[in-house]
Amino acid sequence: MKNAMITIEVLVSMLILFLVIATSFSNIKFFNILNEKKESYEEQYVTVLSLKDKLSSTICKTSLNQEGSYNGFSYNVTCTKEKELRTYVVDRENYTESGNYGNRLMQLYKVELELFKEKYTRKYSYYKTIYSKS
């Protein structure tokens, strides 16, 4: 009877040990997947900010569409004019606004950035304001 009790205790302890090991491996696998996703999101975030800085001086001024590759990603940038206004000139005699006759032009563009990498595609958008003298 005593040997049977020891055998049952060993089996129960082996079962508990197996469950602990199986749970540990599944947790490690889960955290590795999370870490890979986090690194992927960090890479995308850095790429989008770097592209925004890189393209800020040329996009919407020289061309409305650009394509290329950067940091392992292929990208497509589209610039769409949302609104355009001129500054107001004040009539000095009557102190009233005489309309949009100023020499400064303000343009609001919506910039859409599309990133591609293998089977991954993601779209980002932001607004850009351009001031010019005309």
Secondary structure, DSSP 8 states (H G I E B T S, - for coil): -HHHHHHHHHHHHHHHHHHHHHHHHHHHHHHHHHHHHHHHHHHHHHHHHHHHHHHTTTBTTTBSEEEEEETTEEEEEEEEEEEEEE---EETTTTEE--S--SEEEEEEEEEEEEEETTEEEEEEEEEEEEEE-
